[in-house]
Amino acid sequence: MYKYEIILYWSNEDDAFVAEVPELPGCMAHGRTQETALREVNEAMRLWIETAREGGDPVPEPKGERLMLA
C-alpha cells in the first residue's frame, strides 16, 4: 500500500471513475466502479515507482497531507 494522495472522481467523458495521484505526474487509472479505479491506480503507482527507479529518476516521498481542496 502506498501513502500518496489519490483523487477519485466520475468522468462523464470517459464514462468511468478516474483515480489520479497528483504527487506522481501522469499516474492515473480508471474503472467502472470506485473500487476498480482504486485497485487499478495502486497498480499504476507500483509501475510508476518501478519505472522511475529503473530509469534512475527520483521517486517523491509522500507528503502525508491533503494537496487539493474541492
mmJSON file of the N, C-alpha and C atoms, coordinates in Angstrom:
{"data_MODEL":{"atom_site":{
"group_PDB":["ATOM","ATOM","ATOM","ATOM","ATOM","ATOM","ATOM","ATOM","ATOM","ATOM","ATOM","ATOM","ATOM","ATOM","ATOM","ATOM","ATOM","ATOM","ATOM","ATOM","ATOM","ATOM","ATOM","ATOM","ATOM","ATOM","ATOM","ATOM","ATOM","ATOM","ATOM","ATOM","ATOM","ATOM","ATOM","ATOM","ATOM","ATOM","ATOM","ATOM","ATOM","ATOM","ATOM","ATOM","ATOM","ATOM","ATOM","ATOM","ATOM","ATOM","ATOM","ATOM","ATOM","ATOM","ATOM","ATOM","ATOM","ATOM","ATOM","ATOM","ATOM","ATOM","ATOM","ATOM","ATOM","ATOM","ATOM","ATOM","ATOM","ATOM","ATOM","ATOM","ATOM","ATOM","ATOM","ATOM","ATOM","ATOM","ATOM","ATOM","ATOM","ATOM","ATOM","ATOM","ATOM","ATOM","ATOM","ATOM","ATOM","ATOM","ATOM","ATOM","ATOM","ATOM","ATOM","ATOM","ATOM","ATOM","ATOM","ATOM","ATOM","ATOM","ATOM","ATOM","ATOM","ATOM","ATOM","ATOM","ATOM","ATOM","ATOM","ATOM","ATOM","ATOM","ATOM","ATOM","ATOM","ATOM","ATOM","ATOM","ATOM","ATOM","ATOM","ATOM","ATOM","ATOM","ATOM","ATOM","ATOM","ATOM","ATOM","ATOM","ATOM","ATOM","ATOM","ATOM","ATOM","ATOM","ATOM","ATOM","ATOM","ATOM","ATOM","ATOM","ATOM","ATOM","ATOM","ATOM","ATOM","ATOM","ATOM","ATOM","ATOM","ATOM","ATOM","ATOM","ATOM","ATOM","ATOM","ATOM","ATOM","ATOM","ATOM","ATOM","ATOM","ATOM","ATOM","ATOM","ATOM","ATOM","ATOM","ATOM","ATOM","ATOM","ATOM","ATOM","ATOM","ATOM","ATOM","ATOM","ATOM","ATOM","ATOM","ATOM","ATOM","ATOM","ATOM","ATOM","ATOM","ATOM","ATOM","ATOM","ATOM","ATOM","ATOM","ATOM","ATOM","ATOM","ATOM","ATOM","ATOM","ATOM","ATOM","ATOM","ATOM","ATOM","ATOM","ATOM","ATOM","ATOM"],
"id":[1,2,3,4,5,6,7,8,9,10,11,12,13,14,15,16,17,18,19,20,21,22,23,24,25,26,27,28,29,30,31,32,33,34,35,36,37,38,39,40,41,42,43,44,45,46,47,48,49,50,51,52,53,54,55,56,57,58,59,60,61,62,63,64,65,66,67,68,69,70,71,72,73,74,75,76,77,78,79,80,81,82,83,84,85,86,87,88,89,90,91,92,93,94,95,96,97,98,99,100,101,102,103,104,105,106,107,108,109,110,111,112,113,114,115,116,117,118,119,120,121,122,123,124,125,126,127,128,129,130,131,132,133,134,135,136,137,138,139,140,141,142,143,144,145,146,147,148,149,150,151,152,153,154,155,156,157,158,159,160,161,162,163,164,165,166,167,168,169,170,171,172,173,174,175,176,177,178,179,180,181,182,183,184,185,186,187,188,189,190,191,192,193,194,195,196,197,198,199,200,201,202,203,204,205,206,207,208,209,210],
"type_symbol":["N","C","C","N","C","C","N","C","C","N","C","C","N","C","C","N","C","C","N","C","C","N","C","C","N","C","C","N","C","C","N","C","C","N","C","C","N","C","C","N","C","C","N","C","C","N","C","C","N","C","C","N","C","C","N","C","C","N","C","C","N","C","C","N","C","C","N","C","C","N","C","C","N","C","C","N","C","C","N","C","C","N","C","C","N","C","C","N","C","C","N","C","C","N","C","C","N","C","C","N","C","C","N","C","C","N","C","C","N","C","C","N","C","C","N","C","C","N","C","C","N","C","C","N","C","C","N","C","C","N","C","C","N","C","C","N","C","C","N","C","C","N","C","C","N","C","C","N","C","C","N","C","C","N","C","C","N","C","C","N","C","C","N","C","C","N","C","C","N","C","C","N","C","C","N","C","C","N","C","C","N","C","C","N","C","C","N","C","C","N","C","C","N","C","C","N","C","C","N","C","C","N","C","C","N","C","C","N","C","C"],
"label_atom_id":["N","CA","C","N","CA","C","N","CA","C","N","CA","C","N","CA","C","N","CA","C","N","CA","C","N","CA","C","N","CA","C","N","CA","C","N","CA","C","N","CA","C","N","CA","C","N","CA","C","N","CA","C","N","CA","C","N","CA","C","N","CA","C","N","CA","C","N","CA","C","N","CA","C","N","CA","C","N","CA","C","N","CA","C","N","CA","C","N","CA","C","N","CA","C","N","CA","C","N","CA","C","N","CA","C","N","CA","C","N","CA","C","N","CA","C","N","CA","C","N","CA","C","N","CA","C","N","CA","C","N","CA","C","N","CA","C","N","CA","C","N","CA","C","N","CA","C","N","CA","C","N","CA","C","N","CA","C","N","CA","C","N","CA","C","N","CA","C","N","CA","C","N","CA","C","N","CA","C","N","CA","C","N","CA","C","N","CA","C","N","CA","C","N","CA","C","N","CA","C","N","CA","C","N","CA","C","N","CA","C","N","CA","C","N","CA","C","N","CA","C","N","CA","C","N","CA","C","N","CA","C","N","CA","C","N","CA","C","N","CA","C","N","CA","C"],
"label_alt_id":[null,null,null,null,null,null,null,null,null,null,null,null,null,null,null,null,null,null,null,null,null,null,null,null,null,null,null,null,null,null,null,null,null,null,null,null,null,null,null,null,null,null,null,null,null,null,null,null,null,null,null,null,null,null,null,null,null,null,null,null,null,null,null,null,null,null,null,null,null,null,null,null,null,null,null,null,null,null,null,null,null,null,null,null,null,null,null,null,null,null,null,null,null,null,null,null,null,null,null,null,null,null,null,null,null,null,null,null,null,null,null,null,null,null,null,null,null,null,null,null,null,null,null,null,null,null,null,null,null,null,null,null,null,null,null,null,null,null,null,null,null,null,null,null,null,null,null,null,null,null,null,null,null,null,null,null,null,null,null,null,null,null,null,null,null,null,null,null,null,null,null,null,null,null,null,null,null,null,null,null,null,null,null,null,null,null,null,null,null,null,null,null,null,null,null,null,null,null,null,null,null,null,null,null,null,null,null,null,null,null],
"label_comp_id":["MET","MET","MET","TYR","TYR","TYR","LYS","LYS","LYS","TYR","TYR","TYR","GLU","GLU","GLU","ILE","ILE","ILE","ILE","ILE","ILE","LEU","LEU","LEU","TYR","TYR","TYR","TRP","TRP","TRP","SER","SER","SER","ASN","ASN","ASN","GLU","GLU","GLU","ASP","ASP","ASP","ASP","ASP","ASP","ALA","ALA","ALA","PHE","PHE","PHE","VAL","VAL","VAL","ALA","ALA","ALA","GLU","GLU","GLU","VAL","VAL","VAL","PRO","PRO","PRO","GLU","GLU","GLU","LEU","LEU","LEU","PRO","PRO","PRO","GLY","GLY","GLY","CYS","CYS","CYS","MET","MET","MET","ALA","ALA","ALA","HIS","HIS","HIS","GLY","GLY","GLY","ARG","ARG","ARG","THR","THR","THR","GLN","GLN","GLN","GLU","GLU","GLU","THR","THR","THR","ALA","ALA","ALA","LEU","LEU","LEU","ARG","ARG","ARG","GLU","GLU","GLU","VAL","VAL","VAL","ASN","ASN","ASN","GLU","GLU","GLU","ALA","ALA","ALA","MET","MET","MET","ARG","ARG","ARG","LEU","LEU","LEU","TRP","TRP","TRP","ILE","ILE","ILE","GLU","GLU","GLU","THR","THR","THR","ALA","ALA","ALA","ARG","ARG","ARG","GLU","GLU","GLU","GLY","GLY","GLY","GLY","GLY","GLY","ASP","ASP","ASP","PRO","PRO","PRO","VAL","VAL","VAL","PRO","PRO","PRO","GLU","GLU","GLU","PRO","PRO","PRO","LYS","LYS","LYS","GLY","GLY","GLY","GLU","GLU","GLU","ARG","ARG","ARG","LEU","LEU","LEU","MET","MET","MET","LEU","LEU","LEU","ALA","ALA","ALA"],
"label_asym_id":["A","A","A","A","A","A","A","A","A","A","A","A","A","A","A","A","A","A","A","A","A","A","A","A","A","A","A","A","A","A","A","A","A","A","A","A","A","A","A","A","A","A","A","A","A","A","A","A","A","A","A","A","A","A","A","A","A","A","A","A","A","A","A","A","A","A","A","A","A","A","A","A","A","A","A","A","A","A","A","A","A","A","A","A","A","A","A","A","A","A","A","A","A","A","A","A","A","A","A","A","A","A","A","A","A","A","A","A","A","A","A","A","A","A","A","A","A","A","A","A","A","A","A","A","A","A","A","A","A","A","A","A","A","A","A","A","A","A","A","A","A","A","A","A","A","A","A","A","A","A","A","A","A","A","A","A","A","A","A","A","A","A","A","A","A","A","A","A","A","A","A","A","A","A","A","A","A","A","A","A","A","A","A","A","A","A","A","A","A","A","A","A","A","A","A","A","A","A","A","A","A","A","A","A","A","A","A","A","A","A"],
"label_entity_id":["1","1","1","1","1","1","1","1","1","1","1","1","1","1","1","1","1","1","1","1","1","1","1","1","1","1","1","1","1","1","1","1","1","1","1","1","1","1","1","1","1","1","1","1","1","1","1","1","1","1","1","1","1","1","1","1","1","1","1","1","1","1","1","1","1","1","1","1","1","1","1","1","1","1","1","1","1","1","1","1","1","1","1","1","1","1","1","1","1","1","1","1","1","1","1","1","1","1","1","1","1","1","1","1","1","1","1","1","1","1","1","1","1","1","1","1","1","1","1","1","1","1","1","1","1","1","1","1","1","1","1","1","1","1","1","1","1","1","1","1","1","1","1","1","1","1","1","1","1","1","1","1","1","1","1","1","1","1","1","1","1","1","1","1","1","1","1","1","1","1","1","1","1","1","1","1","1","1","1","1","1","1","1","1","1","1","1","1","1","1","1","1","1","1","1","1","1","1","1","1","1","1","1","1","1","1","1","1","1","1"],
"label_seq_id":[1,1,1,2,2,2,3,3,3,4,4,4,5,5,5,6,6,6,7,7,7,8,8,8,9,9,9,10,10,10,11,11,11,12,12,12,13,13,13,14,14,14,15,15,15,16,16,16,17,17,17,18,18,18,19,19,19,20,20,20,21,21,21,22,22,22,23,23,23,24,24,24,25,25,25,26,26,26,27,27,27,28,28,28,29,29,29,30,30,30,31,31,31,32,32,32,33,33,33,34,34,34,35,35,35,36,36,36,37,37,37,38,38,38,39,39,39,40,40,40,41,41,41,42,42,42,43,43,43,44,44,44,45,45,45,46,46,46,47,47,47,48,48,48,49,49,49,50,50,50,51,51,51,52,52,52,53,53,53,54,54,54,55,55,55,56,56,56,57,57,57,58,58,58,59,59,59,60,60,60,61,61,61,62,62,62,63,63,63,64,64,64,65,65,65,66,66,66,67,67,67,68,68,68,69,69,69,70,70,70],
"pdbx_PDB_ins_code":[null,null,null,null,null,null,null,null,null,null,null,null,null,null,null,null,null,null,null,null,null,null,null,null,null,null,null,null,null,null,null,null,null,null,null,null,null,null,null,null,null,null,null,null,null,null,null,null,null,null,null,null,null,null,null,null,null,null,null,null,null,null,null,null,null,null,null,null,null,null,null,null,null,null,null,null,null,null,null,null,null,null,null,null,null,null,null,null,null,null,null,null,null,null,null,null,null,null,null,null,null,null,null,null,null,null,null,null,null,null,null,null,null,null,null,null,null,null,null,null,null,null,null,null,null,null,null,null,null,null,null,null,null,null,null,null,null,null,null,null,null,null,null,null,null,null,null,null,null,null,null,null,null,null,null,null,null,null,null,null,null,null,null,null,null,null,null,null,null,null,null,null,null,null,null,null,null,null,null,null,null,null,null,null,null,null,null,null,null,null,null,null,null,null,null,null,null,null,null,null,null,null,null,null,null,null,null,null,null,null],
"Cartn_x":[0.835,0.0,0.88,0.516,1.256,0.524,1.249,0.678,0.556,0.354,0.16,-1.319,-1.582,-2.956,-3.516,-4.76,-5.465,-6.73,-6.953,-8.18,-9.044,-10.25,-11.169,-12.403,-12.757,-13.927,-14.551,-15.804,-16.512,-16.242,-15.924,-15.702,-16.801,-17.632,-18.652,-18.015,-16.912,-16.213,-15.74,-15.198,-14.682,-15.732,-16.853,-17.902,-17.312,-16.493,-15.805,-15.341,-15.004,-14.35,-12.867,-12.29,-10.875,-10.201,-9.043,-8.232,-6.89,-6.549,-5.296,-4.415,-3.098,-2.111,-1.29,-1.665,-1.007,0.501,0.975,2.411,3.257,2.602,3.307,2.775,3.423,2.905,2.521,1.291,0.803,0.265,0.33,-0.115,-1.616,-2.353,-3.802,-4.325,-5.569,-6.22,-7.724,-8.455,-9.911,-10.566,-11.86,-12.609,-14.1,-14.875,-16.341,-16.896,-16.149,-16.558,-15.424,-15.748,-14.715,-13.656,-14.116,-13.191,-12.218,-12.728,-11.862,-10.837,-11.282,-10.357,-9.258,-9.62,-8.615,-7.65,-8.166,-7.289,-6.323,-6.836,-6.003,-4.97,-5.333,-4.369,-3.257,-3.542,-2.473,-1.46,-1.932,-1.025,-0.258,-0.941,-0.273,0.831,0.573,1.604,2.812,2.561,3.654,4.503,3.854,4.581,5.301,4.682,5.298,6.595,6.524,7.692,8.77,8.383,9.336,10.055,9.305,9.895,10.846,10.455,11.322,12.632,12.541,13.756,14.655,14.064,14.855,15.559,14.913,15.497,16.386,16.545,17.379,16.734,15.418,14.699,14.275,14.142,13.736,12.275,12.009,10.641,10.283,9.279,8.946,8.423,8.791,8.249,6.81,5.898,4.532,4.518,3.767,3.706,2.928,2.006,1.253,0.263,-0.156,-1.154,-1.998,-3.12,-4.031,-3.424,-3.38,-2.758,-3.763,-5.003,-6.017,-7.297,-7.987,-9.294,-10.341,-11.465,-12.552,-13.432],
"Cartn_y":[-1.178,0.0,1.241,2.187,3.436,4.522,5.551,6.596,7.927,7.865,9.07,9.448,10.74,11.198,10.7,10.238,9.798,10.635,11.202,11.94,11.048,10.777,9.881,10.668,10.582,11.313,10.593,10.932,10.39,11.283,10.662,11.391,11.037,12.027,11.796,11.5,12.169,11.976,10.536,9.957,8.587,7.551,8.008,7.12,6.117,6.659,5.809,6.657,5.977,6.639,6.771,7.908,8.165,8.387,7.777,7.955,8.541,9.7,10.38,10.487,10.447,10.589,11.846,12.996,14.26,14.283,13.547,13.576,12.77,11.929,11.137,11.573,12.531,13.113,12.055,12.199,11.291,9.976,9.761,8.492,8.551,7.756,7.71,6.397,6.09,4.879,5.123,4.243,4.379,3.014,3.05,1.81,2.072,1.044,1.163,1.426,1.024,1.277,2.007,2.6,3.254,2.245,1.069,0.024,-0.391,-0.524,-0.911,0.177,1.435,2.537,2.587,2.377,2.39,1.216,0.047,-1.115,-0.867,-0.334,-0.073,1.017,2.052,3.12,2.639,1.698,1.134,0.394,-0.316,-0.98,0.063,1.138,2.205,2.856,3.059,3.629,2.696,1.405,0.44,0.517,0.543,0.602,1.934,3.037,4.355,4.38,3.907,3.912,2.969,1.796,0.826,1.404,2.037,2.62,3.763,4.606,5.715,5.182,4.186,3.627,2.99,2.249,1.61,2.646,3.799,4.852,5.806,5.573,6.445,7.778,7.861,9.092,9.101,10.278,10.351,9.948,9.341,8.992,9.901,10.756,11.668,10.929,11.438,10.905,11.404,10.564,11.036,12.199,13.229,14.404,14.123,13.19,12.841,13.906,14.734,15.752,15.993,16.583,16.86,17.915,17.612,18.53,19.472,19.001,19.803,19.837,20.922,21.045,21.219,20.549,20.671,21.843],
"Cartn_z":[0.0,0.0,0.0,-0.853,-0.955,-0.186,0.223,1.066,0.336,-0.966,-1.757,-1.786,-1.9,-2.047,-3.373,-3.347,-4.545,-4.658,-5.821,-6.093,-6.973,-6.512,-7.215,-7.639,-8.93,-9.419,-10.602,-10.886,-12.04,-13.245,-14.387,-15.624,-16.616,-16.958,-17.982,-19.334,-19.618,-20.892,-21.057,-19.982,-20.036,-19.648,-19.09,-18.593,-17.6,-16.684,-15.708,-14.53,-13.434,-12.317,-12.655,-12.313,-12.556,-11.209,-11.032,-9.83,-10.259,-9.707,-10.044,-8.811,-9.034,-7.96,-8.273,-7.701,-8.047,-7.803,-6.814,-6.488,-7.468,-8.293,-9.292,-10.657,-11.293,-12.532,-13.582,-14.069,-15.102,-14.584,-13.282,-12.708,-12.444,-13.217,-13.058,-13.609,-13.252,-13.733,-13.709,-14.344,-14.345,-14.175,-13.888,-13.727,-13.729,-13.968,-13.981,-12.572,-11.534,-10.158,-9.44,-8.29,-7.483,-7.052,-6.648,-6.181,-7.286,-8.502,-9.619,-9.904,-9.916,-10.173,-9.119,-7.854,-6.786,-6.903,-7.23,-7.411,-8.569,-9.66,-10.832,-10.573,-9.808,-9.555,-8.626,-7.75,-6.921,-7.781,-8.79,-9.731,-10.549,-10.953,-11.704,-10.873,-9.572,-8.698,-8.615,-8.465,-8.394,-9.659,-10.808,-12.076,-12.249,-11.835,-11.934,-11.132,-9.886,-9.0,-9.534,-9.974,-10.525,-11.744,-12.633,-13.841,-13.491,-12.544,-12.129,-11.559,-10.71,-10.104,-11.154,-12.078,-13.141,-14.001,-14.208,-15.025,-14.247,-12.952,-12.131,-11.805,-11.992,-11.687,-10.218,-9.624,-8.216,-8.031,-6.899,-6.513,-5.339,-5.514,-4.418,-3.197,-2.03,-0.78,-0.663,-0.176,0.032,1.024,0.708,1.585,2.858,2.803,4.001,4.423,3.477,3.785,2.545,2.758,1.647,0.742,-0.561,-1.508,-2.159,-2.335,-3.027,-2.205,-2.336,-1.697,-2.772,-2.606,-3.591,-3.243],
"occupancy":[1.0,1.0,1.0,1.0,1.0,1.0,1.0,1.0,1.0,1.0,1.0,1.0,1.0,1.0,1.0,1.0,1.0,1.0,1.0,1.0,1.0,1.0,1.0,1.0,1.0,1.0,1.0,1.0,1.0,1.0,1.0,1.0,1.0,1.0,1.0,1.0,1.0,1.0,1.0,1.0,1.0,1.0,1.0,1.0,1.0,1.0,1.0,1.0,1.0,1.0,1.0,1.0,1.0,1.0,1.0,1.0,1.0,1.0,1.0,1.0,1.0,1.0,1.0,1.0,1.0,1.0,1.0,1.0,1.0,1.0,1.0,1.0,1.0,1.0,1.0,1.0,1.0,1.0,1.0,1.0,1.0,1.0,1.0,1.0,1.0,1.0,1.0,1.0,1.0,1.0,1.0,1.0,1.0,1.0,1.0,1.0,1.0,1.0,1.0,1.0,1.0,1.0,1.0,1.0,1.0,1.0,1.0,1.0,1.0,1.0,1.0,1.0,1.0,1.0,1.0,1.0,1.0,1.0,1.0,1.0,1.0,1.0,1.0,1.0,1.0,1.0,1.0,1.0,1.0,1.0,1.0,1.0,1.0,1.0,1.0,1.0,1.0,1.0,1.0,1.0,1.0,1.0,1.0,1.0,1.0,1.0,1.0,1.0,1.0,1.0,1.0,1.0,1.0,1.0,1.0,1.0,1.0,1.0,1.0,1.0,1.0,1.0,1.0,1.0,1.0,1.0,1.0,1.0,1.0,1.0,1.0,1.0,1.0,1.0,1.0,1.0,1.0,1.0,1.0,1.0,1.0,1.0,1.0,1.0,1.0,1.0,1.0,1.0,1.0,1.0,1.0,1.0,1.0,1.0,1.0,1.0,1.0,1.0,1.0,1.0,1.0,1.0,1.0,1.0,1.0,1.0,1.0,1.0,1.0,1.0],
"B_iso_or_equiv":[0.0,0.0,0.0,0.0,0.0,0.0,0.0,0.0,0.0,0.0,0.0,0.0,0.0,0.0,0.0,0.0,0.0,0.0,0.0,0.0,0.0,0.0,0.0,0.0,0.0,0.0,0.0,0.0,0.0,0.0,0.0,0.0,0.0,0.0,0.0,0.0,0.0,0.0,0.0,0.0,0.0,0.0,0.0,0.0,0.0,0.0,0.0,0.0,0.0,0.0,0.0,0.0,0.0,0.0,0.0,0.0,0.0,0.0,0.0,0.0,0.0,0.0,0.0,0.0,0.0,0.0,0.0,0.0,0.0,0.0,0.0,0.0,0.0,0.0,0.0,0.0,0.0,0.0,0.0,0.0,0.0,0.0,0.0,0.0,0.0,0.0,0.0,0.0,0.0,0.0,0.0,0.0,0.0,0.0,0.0,0.0,0.0,0.0,0.0,0.0,0.0,0.0,0.0,0.0,0.0,0.0,0.0,0.0,0.0,0.0,0.0,0.0,0.0,0.0,0.0,0.0,0.0,0.0,0.0,0.0,0.0,0.0,0.0,0.0,0.0,0.0,0.0,0.0,0.0,0.0,0.0,0.0,0.0,0.0,0.0,0.0,0.0,0.0,0.0,0.0,0.0,0.0,0.0,0.0,0.0,0.0,0.0,0.0,0.0,0.0,0.0,0.0,0.0,0.0,0.0,0.0,0.0,0.0,0.0,0.0,0.0,0.0,0.0,0.0,0.0,0.0,0.0,0.0,0.0,0.0,0.0,0.0,0.0,0.0,0.0,0.0,0.0,0.0,0.0,0.0,0.0,0.0,0.0,0.0,0.0,0.0,0.0,0.0,0.0,0.0,0.0,0.0,0.0,0.0,0.0,0.0,0.0,0.0,0.0,0.0,0.0,0.0,0.0,0.0,0.0,0.0,0.0,0.0,0.0,0.0],
"pdbx_formal_charge":[null,null,null,null,null,null,null,null,null,null,null,null,null,null,null,null,null,null,null,null,null,null,null,null,null,null,null,null,null,null,null,null,null,null,null,null,null,null,null,null,null,null,null,null,null,null,null,null,null,null,null,null,null,null,null,null,null,null,null,null,null,null,null,null,null,null,null,null,null,null,null,null,null,null,null,null,null,null,null,null,null,null,null,null,null,null,null,null,null,null,null,null,null,null,null,null,null,null,null,null,null,null,null,null,null,null,null,null,null,null,null,null,null,null,null,null,null,null,null,null,null,null,null,null,null,null,null,null,null,null,null,null,null,null,null,null,null,null,null,null,null,null,null,null,null,null,null,null,null,null,null,null,null,null,null,null,null,null,null,null,null,null,null,null,null,null,null,null,null,null,null,null,null,null,null,null,null,null,null,null,null,null,null,null,null,null,null,null,null,null,null,null,null,null,null,null,null,null,null,null,null,null,null,null,null,null,null,null,null,null],
"auth_seq_id":[1,1,1,2,2,2,3,3,3,4,4,4,5,5,5,6,6,6,7,7,7,8,8,8,9,9,9,10,10,10,11,11,11,12,12,12,13,13,13,14,14,14,15,15,15,16,16,16,17,17,17,18,18,18,19,19,19,20,20,20,21,21,21,22,22,22,23,23,23,24,24,24,25,25,25,26,26,26,27,27,27,28,28,28,29,29,29,30,30,30,31,31,31,32,32,32,33,33,33,34,34,34,35,35,35,36,36,36,37,37,37,38,38,38,39,39,39,40,40,40,41,41,41,42,42,42,43,43,43,44,44,44,45,45,45,46,46,46,47,47,47,48,48,48,49,49,49,50,50,50,51,51,51,52,52,52,53,53,53,54,54,54,55,55,55,56,56,56,57,57,57,58,58,58,59,59,59,60,60,60,61,61,61,62,62,62,63,63,63,64,64,64,65,65,65,66,66,66,67,67,67,68,68,68,69,69,69,70,70,70],
"auth_comp_id":["MET","MET","MET","TYR","TYR","TYR","LYS","LYS","LYS","TYR","TYR","TYR","GLU","GLU","GLU","ILE","ILE","ILE","ILE","ILE","ILE","LEU","LEU","LEU","TYR","TYR","TYR","TRP","TRP","TRP","SER","SER","SER","ASN","ASN","ASN","GLU","GLU","GLU","ASP","ASP","ASP","ASP","ASP","ASP","ALA","ALA","ALA","PHE","PHE","PHE","VAL","VAL","VAL","ALA","ALA","ALA","GLU","GLU","GLU","VAL","VAL","VAL","PRO","PRO","PRO","GLU","GLU","GLU","LEU","LEU","LEU","PRO","PRO","PRO","GLY","GLY","GLY","CYS","CYS","CYS","MET","MET","MET","ALA","ALA","ALA","HIS","HIS","HIS","GLY","GLY","GLY","ARG","ARG","ARG","THR","THR","THR","GLN","GLN","GLN","GLU","GLU","GLU","THR","THR","THR","ALA","ALA","ALA","LEU","LEU","LEU","ARG","ARG","ARG","GLU","GLU","GLU","VAL","VAL","VAL","ASN","ASN","ASN","GLU","GLU","GLU","ALA","ALA","ALA","MET","MET","MET","ARG","ARG","ARG","LEU","LEU","LEU","TRP","TRP","TRP","ILE","ILE","ILE","GLU","GLU","GLU","THR","THR","THR","ALA","ALA","ALA","ARG","ARG","ARG","GLU","GLU","GLU","GLY","GLY","GLY","GLY","GLY","GLY","ASP","ASP","ASP","PRO","PRO","PRO","VAL","VAL","VAL","PRO","PRO","PRO","GLU","GLU","GLU","PRO","PRO","PRO","LYS","LYS","LYS","GLY","GLY","GLY","GLU","GLU","GLU","ARG","ARG","ARG","LEU","LEU","LEU","MET","MET","MET","LEU","LEU","LEU","ALA","ALA","ALA"],
"auth_asym_id":["A","A","A","A","A","A","A","A","A","A","A","A","A","A","A","A","A","A","A","A","A","A","A","A","A","A","A","A","A","A","A","A","A","A","A","A","A","A","A","A","A","A","A","A","A","A","A","A","A","A","A","A","A","A","A","A","A","A","A","A","A","A","A","A","A","A","A","A","A","A","A","A","A","A","A","A","A","A","A","A","A","A","A","A","A","A","A","A","A","A","A","A","A","A","A","A","A","A","A","A","A","A","A","A","A","A","A","A","A","A","A","A","A","A","A","A","A","A","A","A","A","A","A","A","A","A","A","A","A","A","A","A","A","A","A","A","A","A","A","A","A","A","A","A","A","A","A","A","A","A","A","A","A","A","A","A","A","A","A","A","A","A","A","A","A","A","A","A","A","A","A","A","A","A","A","A","A","A","A","A","A","A","A","A","A","A","A","A","A","A","A","A","A","A","A","A","A","A","A","A","A","A","A","A","A","A","A","A","A","A"],
"auth_atom_id":["N","CA","C","N","CA","C","N","CA","C","N","CA","C","N","CA","C","N","CA","C","N","CA","C","N","CA","C","N","CA","C","N","CA","C","N","CA","C","N","CA","C","N","CA","C","N","CA","C","N","CA","C","N","CA","C","N","CA","C","N","CA","C","N","CA","C","N","CA","C","N","CA","C","N","CA","C","N","CA","C","N","CA","C","N","CA","C","N","CA","C","N","CA","C","N","CA","C","N","CA","C","N","CA","C","N","CA","C","N","CA","C","N","CA","C","N","CA","C","N","CA","C","N","CA","C","N","CA","C","N","CA","C","N","CA","C","N","CA","C","N","CA","C","N","CA","C","N","CA","C","N","CA","C","N","CA","C","N","CA","C","N","CA","C","N","CA","C","N","CA","C","N","CA","C","N","CA","C","N","CA","C","N","CA","C","N","CA","C","N","CA","C","N","CA","C","N","CA","C","N","CA","C","N","CA","C","N","CA","C","N","CA","C","N","CA","C","N","CA","C","N","CA","C","N","CA","C","N","CA","C","N","CA","C","N","CA","C","N","CA","C","N","CA","C"],
"pdbx_PDB_model_num":[1,1,1,1,1,1,1,1,1,1,1,1,1,1,1,1,1,1,1,1,1,1,1,1,1,1,1,1,1,1,1,1,1,1,1,1,1,1,1,1,1,1,1,1,1,1,1,1,1,1,1,1,1,1,1,1,1,1,1,1,1,1,1,1,1,1,1,1,1,1,1,1,1,1,1,1,1,1,1,1,1,1,1,1,1,1,1,1,1,1,1,1,1,1,1,1,1,1,1,1,1,1,1,1,1,1,1,1,1,1,1,1,1,1,1,1,1,1,1,1,1,1,1,1,1,1,1,1,1,1,1,1,1,1,1,1,1,1,1,1,1,1,1,1,1,1,1,1,1,1,1,1,1,1,1,1,1,1,1,1,1,1,1,1,1,1,1,1,1,1,1,1,1,1,1,1,1,1,1,1,1,1,1,1,1,1,1,1,1,1,1,1,1,1,1,1,1,1,1,1,1,1,1,1,1,1,1,1,1,1]
}}}
